[in-house]
Amino acid sequence: MATPQRYNGPAKDGDWNNYRDVITTLYLEQNKSLKEVMRIMREEYYFFATEKMYKIRFNRWGLHKKLRAHQVAELLLQRGRRAAEGKPSVSYVHGRKVDADRLNAYLRRVSPTSKKELVELLSGKLDSIDAQKRSIEEIVCRTPSPEPEPIPRRVEAPDNLRLPEECMQIVRSYVGGALDGSLWHLTPDKELIFPRRPRTWLDPVSSARQLFINGFTEQGFRMIRITFDDYKEVMSRQDPSLLVETCLALGALLQSGPGLAESLIDYACALSRIVLGPRHPLHLLFIRFKGASRAEITRFVGLIIQGFLQTVQTDSRLKPTWLATVYRAMINSNFIELHTAQKYMQELIADLEGSPYPPVDVERDAIKKDINLLRHHLSWLTNVHNKPTEAAASARTLVETSKGIDPRLARFSCYNMLRTLPTSSEVSDEEAIDLMMQSLSICETEFGRNDNATVTLLATLQTFLRRVGRIEDAERVRADFEERWDEVMDDMTRLKT
C-alpha cells in the first residue's frame, strides 16, 4: 500500500470545506466505503482524519448513504405539496436522484422507531436538529424533464467535475492570491508582466499533434515527454501564463489522439500536488478535470480561460497581442465562439486606438505594430477562419512574414497551415505540397533547420507526398526528417539547460 509523502497535520475546518465535494463524490457517487475514502484522501490528497472525525463531519453535512427519517419526511412533504398543485416531481438528496421505488422501499422496511420518528416529523410534533435542518437544504423536488432542468449542485458520477461557478471561485482565489502575494508583478501602468522564455512549452505540443496525425507516433510521444519536462519548470515558477497554457495544451491534445489530453490532466494533477501542495487552487482546479468527458473538458476549460482573463483584468490589464493569440487558439480548440472572439478583438483594437500615444517614437511604433497585428487577427477571424482555403491563407501569411511582415505571425501561421490542411477542401494535394515546400524554405530561414516547427513540416510533407503516389520523394523526405530528428531533440534539451 502506498504511503503519503508528508504529514500535513490533522484536517482543520478549512480543509474539510475545501475537500467536501471530493469526499462526497467518493463516498456517495462512487459508493466507496468509509475506509476506502480515508485511504484515498490520505494517500492522494495528504488529508488526515480519523474515522470518528469523518463520522462527525458526515452527520454535520447530513451525508448518509441510506435515507434518514427526516429526509424522507421532507421528501414526502415536498412531493405532497407539489401533487396537490398537480405537479409531477423528481427528487434529489445531495444531488442523487431518489425515485418513488426507493421511497416506497424505505417505507416498507422502516423500523418501528424510525417509523414513529417519521410520523412525528410529518405531523409537526418533532422538530429536526440543526444538522438535519442543514441536510434538508440539500433536498430538492422539481418537475422532471422535458422541462428545462436547473443546474445541479455537482455533475453526477462519473464526471467528477464541479459546477462552473465553483471553478470560477477557485480561479478568482488563485489570481487574487498571486497578485496580493506579489508572486506576479505589474508594470507601472498595471500591465501583467510575463517572464521572458526562449520559447513557450506550447510549441512542442503543436508539433506533437502534427506528428501523431502523420503517423510519427514514437517521435510524437518523445516530443510530449520533453513538453511535460518543460511544464515542470513553468509550474515551479508559477508563471502567470501557467493556467491558460495548460488549458490551451489540453485543447491541442484533445485533437491529437485518444488519451493524450487525459495524460496531461493526470500529470498536472500529480505534479501540482507535489510542487504546489494539495490545497493549492490550481491543484483543486485540475482534479476537477479528472474523469470528465472530452465534451465537458472543452466546455469547462473554455469557461476557465475566460474567467481567468476577466479576473486578471479587473484591477490590472493584459497585453492585447497576447490576448489576441489566446483568443485565436481558443477558437481552434472550440473553447470560444467565433462571434465572441471577434467582439473581444474589436474591443482590444478600440482600446489601443483610443489610448493617448506615448511621446517616444519607439513606443508609438510599437503600439502601431500591435494595432496592425490585431487588425490582421480580426480580419482572419472575419474573412478566413474555417473557410476551405484557410491553409492556403496561412501559407501566404507565412510568405509575407518573410518579406518584413510582423514576425510574431510566422510560427502561428505555420502551425495554423498544418492544422487546417486536412480540412481545406479547395486546396488540392499538389497545391498543399507546393505550399509546404515554400513554407519549409521560409521556416528554415526564420526558425532554423532543426526547429521543431520546421521538422513538423517535413513530417506533414511526407504524408502528402505518399498520398499522391510520390513514394520516392516521400522516402527522401522521411530520411531527411529522421536525420534531423536527433538534432531537434538535442537542441530542445539544450534549451532546457
C-alpha positions, 0 to 999 in steps of 0.5 A: 500500500502506498504511503503519503509523502508528508504529514500535513497535520490533522484536517482543520475546518478549512480543509474539510470545506475545501475537500467536501465535494471530493469526499462526497463524490467518493463516498456517495457517487462512487459508493466507496466505503468509509475506509476506502475514502480515508485511504484515498484522501490520505494517500492522494490528497495528504488529508488526515482524519480519523474515522470518528472525525469523518463520522462527525463531519458526515452527520454535520453535512447530513451525508448518509448513504441510506435515507434518514427519517427526516429526509424522507419526511421532507421528501414526502412533504415536498412531493405532497405539496407539489401533487396537490398543485398537480405537479409531477416531481423528481427528487434529489438528496445531495444531488442523487436522484431518489425515485418513488421505488426507493421511497416506497422501499424505505417505507416498507422496511422502516423500523418501528422507531424510525417509523414513529420518528417519521410520523412525528416529523410529518405531523409537526410534533418533532422538530429536526436538529440543526444538522438535519435542518442543514441536510434538508437544504440539500433536498430538492423536488422539481418537475422532471424533464422535458422541462428545462432542468436547473443546474445541479449542485455537482455533475453526477458520477462519473464526471467528477467535475464541479459546477462552473461557478465553483471553478470560477471561485477557485480561479478568482482565489488563485489570481487574487492570491498571486497578485496580493502575494506579489508572486506576479508583478505589474508594470507601472501602468498595471500591465501583467508582466510575463517572464521572458522564455526562449520559447513557450512549452506550447510549441512542442505540443503543436508539433506533437499533434502534427506528428501523431496525425502523420503517423510519427507516433514514437517521435510524437510521444518523445516530443510530449515527454520533453513538453511535460519536462518543460511544464515542470519548470513553468509550474515551479515558477508559477508563471502567470501564463501557467493556467491558460497554457495548460488549458490551451495544451489540453485543447491541442491534445484533445485533437491529437489522439485518444488519451493524450489530453487525459495524460496531461490532466493526470500529470498536472494533477500529480505534479501540482500536488507535489510542487504546489501542495494539495490545497493549492487552487490550481491543484483543486482546479485540475482534479476537477478535470479528472474523469470528465468527458472530452465534451465537458473538458472543452466546455469547462476549460473554455469557461476557465480561460475566460474567467481567468482573463476577466479576473486578471483584468479587473484591477490590472490589464493584459497585453492585447497581442497576447490576448489576441493569440489566446483568443485565436487558439481558443477558437481552434480548440472550440473553447470560444465562439467565433462571434465572441472572439471577434467582439473581444478583438474589436474591443482590444483594437478600440482600446489601443486606438483610443489610448493617448500615444506615448511621446517616444517614437519607439513606443508609438511604433510599437503600439502601431505594430500591435494595432496592425497585428490585431487588425490582421487577427480580426480580419482572419477571424472575419474573412478566413477562419474555417473557410476551405482555403484557410491553409492556403491563407496561412501559407501566404501569411507565412510568405509575407512574414518573410518579406518584413511582415510582423514576425510574431505571425510566422510560427502561428501561421505555420502551425495554423497551415498544418492544422487546417490542411486536412480540412481545406477542401479547395486546396488540392494535394499538389497545391498543399505540397507546393505550399509546404515546400515554400513554407519549409524554405521560409521556416528554415530561414526564420526558425532554423533547420532543426526547429521543431516547427520546421521538422513538423513540416517535413513530417506533414510533407511526407504524408502528402507526398505518399498520398499522391503516389510520390513514394520516392520523394516521400522516402527522401523526405522521411530520411531527411526528417529522421536525420534531423530528428536527433538534432531537434531533440538535442537542441530542445534539451539544450534549451532546457539547460 
